[in-house]
């Protein structure tokens, strides 16, 4: 299996044009020999020892050479064709050398090229076999001439030189051909690797979230990735289209590029390329030191802001966790001292009211500390298959035990017997608790009881949980800030409840949004992945 496979690889790596030129050279030599035999130039080659043999061999050799030129270029039978054709060359050269003793040196010399070319294309064993056969044929022809007593008998030194040349040239040519083939295979592998790397780099550049443009000296866009195409307002793939002018795509960006090329410092102000698109901060760099091509990076300021906010919150979370541990001890002491003072009989009503305020603020501060610690030590999400219908029913039954039956109400609306979804059950319980608590606290009008409904439904690709109230609703200005950390409109709120709830949803590949209700009230929508959707996304 190994030798045949390597042989097939060697055969497939040989171009057909090498076979063609080899056969063409043979036709040229056969034509010259035929012309030498049949033309008036025959006397210049010396007296023919056997004229009929010379004519017959010349004609036959020319016909065989033409046949090999027409039908002898099959790469599948490369070795057989080369080996057989060189055998024909050896036989023809031997017979013509015997028939034309005066031209034997030239004929033997022309055979050197045939053996060298065959050694380039054949394995070492076959190449040396051809050289050995050519040597044996030369010795045989010499003995034949000596036996017949020819006057044009070549010297033994000449014979030895040709025999040595056949063997040495076959070996050297094989080494050169073998090294050439290895170099070609290495070049093919490197070419394939470079092509693969080019495709990978192109894919990476096209899928980068940062917009990337390549602009030439004339201001034409020669390359644009998907992010830059979207920022420029061009959703189609223009990789195969004609280069577009940067001045037409974005005049302001073209102006900044010209200023940068003229040596001006880059402007730090964000730039909006087209309406309804986020602002970008352009950066410029030369593709090569001596190149006129310029790389233009379009950094989405919203993405940069989110990264900065994420880093800030991460740092703030670690700092807040350390600070919260230091606050809890003196806070517990203040709270305990307040309770002891409240039990004293010598405290007046006014002072007792102050102690109540201290106790309430201690509880509020402790709530902030607990929220910060919960945010800092949040465990990694472990999504599991849940039946939302059963889960929400159990949650409502447990939560109702803390409600007064005469005031607030909590209802569940589920029209399907089973709603599958993927989420960490502990995180889902924490999110629902925060949403229902806010709805019961803020979802009331004046002194009326709060009415909260939890609706569970399944869509084509997701499952949805809506927590709705019938309160006054949330103004648009406040709704835009709802999920920001430490943002609250209540004196007793921490501003971390909704932020932690959304972070828990993100950790589970879920989404938490506020949905405005035209008829009044507020609705927080939790969108969860279903097992089928997660499996499809993983398969892709």
Buried (B, 14 or more C-beta within 10 A) or exposed (E): EEEEEEEEEBBEEBEEEBBEEBBEBBBEBBBBBBBBBEEEEBEEBEEBBBEEBBBBBBBBBBEBBBEBBEEBBEBEEBBEBBBBBBBBBBBBBBBBBBBBBBBBEBBBEBBBBBBBBBBBBBBBEBBBBBBBBBBBBBBEBBEEBEEEEBEEBBEEEBBEEBBEBBBEBBBEBBEEBBEEBEEEEEEEEEEEEEEEEEEEEEEEBBEBEBBBBBBBEEBBBEBBBBBBBBBBEBEEEBEEEEBBBBBEBBEEBBEBBEBBBEEEEEBEEBBBBEEEEBBBBBEBEEBEEEEEEBBBBBBBBEBBEEEEEEEEBEEBBEEBBEEBEEBBEEBEEBBEEBEEBBEEEEBEEEEEEEBEEBBEBBEBBBBBBBBBBBBBEBEEBEBBEBBBBBBBBEBBEEBBEEBEEEEBBBEBEBEEEEBBBBBBEEBBBBBBBBBBBBBBBBBBBEEEBBBBBBBBBBEEEBBBBBBBBBBBBBEEEEBEEBBBBBBBEEEEBBBBBBBBBBBBBEBBBBBBEBEEBEEEBBBBBBBBBBBEBBEEEEEE
